[in-house]
Structure formats: structure tokens, C-alpha cells
Amino acid sequence: MKYELDAEVGAQAGKCGLNSCRSRCAFALLTVACLVGFVLSLLSHILSLFGFPQLLGSAVTLLHYGGIVLLVPGIIITRDEAVEPGFPDRLHLISVLVKHCPSWLGYLLLIIFLYTVINFALFLGVSTVVEGPEADKDVVLRGFTGHWVLVYYIDFLLAYTALRRSMGSSLKK
């Protein structure tokens, strides 16, 4: 796959004031924070799947809030690109999300989304069968961490898109 400079994206980034050094550093930090959140949520989900104790202990619930907090800047940064006259098409919003990313990141989004749907269906089925407060806690944690993986991945894609736009480049397919 070949990387090429997209002049239109570069001009758009310049108009938005996104390509300043300060903006690029902020987007890079946001991208790293989202990636760390993604890895922690994935690790927490794997541990909860197999019933192992969480590395973060009771602080694992902070991942719930972190995903939402990191989602807000990504939405604000990319909102000008996602707005379309009339009723916005949902698929358009997904294409905005992966527009400046390598294609494998888009495929990974699809895989994580499908896994989250399947995990949620299994969570609903298992949560009615399991008895006891401790077992309930583990099942609920598994359900939440499955969603956290998707939320943090979307956070990462939004931040990565902003970082790529600030650098004035995108991937030509």
C-alpha cells in the first residue's frame, strides 16, 4: 500500500488550524491515551472471560468513564467532516471514521463490532442463568468490558483520524 499526500486534506487541515505543532502533539497524546485504554479494556475483557482477577482491581470501573471522556474530543474534532446536508447516512459516519486510516483498521472495526454484538447476546443469555452475587459481578464485568473494547477502539480511530488530518495526509486506496 502506498502513502501519498492528499492536497485537499492538507488544505482542509490548514483551514481548521489543525496542522499546528501544538495540535499535532495534542492529537498524538489523545491517540496514545485511546490506544492505552483500548489495550487495558481488551486485557480486562480477556481476564473477565476466563474468570481471572482484574489487574486494576476495583479501579477497572474507571475504564467505563475513560471511554466516554476520550470519546468527546474525538467527536468534537471530527464533527465538521461528518456533517452532511440533509439526513446524514450512517454509513457515511463510518466512512469518516476510517477515511484517513489504513484499510486493515476499518476491517478490525468490523470484527470488533461483530464480536461486541455476539458478546452482548451471550451476556444476555448467561446473565439469566448464573446465580450468586459474585458470579453476577463477573458476568456483568464481562458484558461491560466487551463494550469498552469497542468504545476505546472508536476513540482511537477518531483520534488517529484527527492526527492524520493534522499532518495533512491520508491513505489513497
N, C-alpha and C positions, 0 to 999 in steps of 0.2 A: 504494500500500500504506500502511496506516495503522498507526502505532505507538500501542499502548495499554499502560498499566501493568497488569501481571498481579499482583494482590494475593497470590495463592498463592505465586508465585515469590519475591516480596519477603519474605513471611513465612518462607519456607524459607531464603532467604539470611540473614535476621536470625538464625534459629536456628543456622545453621552459623558465624556470626561472619564471614561473607564480605563484609558490606557496610561494613566499617570503611574509613576512608580509606587506611590502610596496605595493606589487602588489595587495594583497587581500584588503587592505584599499582603494586603487585607484579603484578597481572594485566595491567595496561596495558603494563608493561615486558616481561612474558612474551609478550604478543600481538605487540608490536613486534619482539622478538627472533625470534619464529617467522616473522613476515612477512619480515624481512630474510633469514632462512635460506631461505625459500621463493623469494624473488627471486634470491638467489645460486645456489641449486640449479637453478632454471629457466634462468638465464643460462649456467651451466656445462653444462647439458644441451644447450642450443641450440648453444653453441660446440663441444661434442664431436660433435654431429650433423653439423656442417659441416666438422669437422677443423681448426678454428682452435685456436691455443694458448689455454690457460686463463688468465684474468686473474689468478687466485690462484696460478698456478704449481703447484708440488707441494703447496702448502697446501690445494689443493682437497679432499684426502682428509680434512681436518678437518671438512668438511661431513658426512661419514659419521658421525662421533662426535657432532656437534652435534645432528643429528636425533634420535638416541637420548636424549641428555641432556635435550633440550627435551620429549621425549615423556613422561618420567617425571612431572614436576609436573602435566601435564595429566591424566594417568591418575589420579593421587592426588586431584586436586581434584574430578574428576567421578565418581569411583567410587561415591559414595553414591547418585547419581542413576541409575547404570547397573545397580545390583544389583537383582535381581528374585527373589522366592521361586521355588524350583524351578530348572529348567534355563533359563538366560537365552536368549532368542531373539536371534539375530544381528542381525536387522532392528531389534530394539529398541535395540541398541547404536548402530546407525547413526542412528536417530531421536533418541537422546540427543545424539549428536554435532551434529546440525543443528537441534535443538529451538529454540534461542534465536537462531538465525541467520536472515538473510533467505533466502528460498527459492532465490534465484539462487546462493547459496553451496553449497547442497545439490546443485543441478544441476551446478555446477562440480566438486564432489567426484566425482560420477558420471562426468563427462567425463575428469577426471584419472585416475580408477581404470581406465576403459576404455583410455585411452591407455597407461597403465603396463603393462597386460596385453599389449596389442599390441606395445609396445616390447620387452617381455621376450621375447615369441615371436620377434620379428625378431632380437633379440640372440642368442638360442639358435641360430637359423638361420645368422646371419652369423658367429658366433664359430667355427664349424666350418670355414668356407670361407677366412677371412682367414689369411694366413701372415706370419710375421716377428714379432719381439718388439715392435717399435714399433706395428705395426698392431694387434696383440693388445691392447696397452695402451690404444689409442684405443677399441677396441670394448668392452673391459671398462669403461672410464670411462663410455661412453655407456650401458651397461647399469645401472651403479650410479647415475648421475645421474638416470636416469629414475625409479628408485625413490625417490631423495631428494626429488624433487618431490612425490611422493605423501605421504611421511612428514612433510615440513615442512608440507604443506597440512593434514594431520590434526592436527599440532601446533598450527597456527594456529587451527583450528576448536575444539580443546579449550580453548585459552587464551581465545579470543573468547567461547566459551560461559561460561567462568568469569567473565570480565569482565562480560558481560551479566547473569549471575545476581547478581553482587555489586552491580550497580546496581539490582537488583530489577525488571527489566523483561524482557519477551520480546516477540516479534512474534506478533500474533494474525493468523491466516490466515483 
